[in-house]
């Protein structure tokens, strides 16, 4: 069934966009559309106008929240890093202190052995000097004793000779 152009026009005129037949006049439809569009325009302009003030407030709030969050995260990060660095530094100081103590102990042991060796050498020198002095004193004493013995022998011989000379 083929419709003519006029019939198609009539049918189109009587149906709306949705496909429902309208029994209203053009004027009523125009009024309804005008009212709807004006209401929509008023609502959207008011919401945009209110949205501008809300947007700036919301942006400020968002910015301050983000700034506070960033500050807190930076503070936590700095504290964590500080504690980590302190631990590392304390560990290094402990290691260096241990190494220094070992070096000082080794140095002290070496110095102790050197000092003990020098004391031993001085003791041996002193002992040798005392022995040498004793030997020289003993030698001089022996010489004195020998001299006295010789003198005594000589005196005894002289006495014996004198007695022999006087005895005849």
Buried (B, 14 or more C-beta within 10 A) or exposed (E): EEEEEEEEEEEEEEEEEEEEEEEEEEEEEEEEEEEEEEEEEEEEEEEEEEEEEEEEEEEEEEEEEEEEEEEEEEEEEEEEEEEEEEEEEEEEEEEEEEEEEEEEEEEEEEEEEEEEEEEEEEEEEEEEEEEEEEEEEEEEEEEEEEEEEEEEEEEEEEEEEEEEEEEE
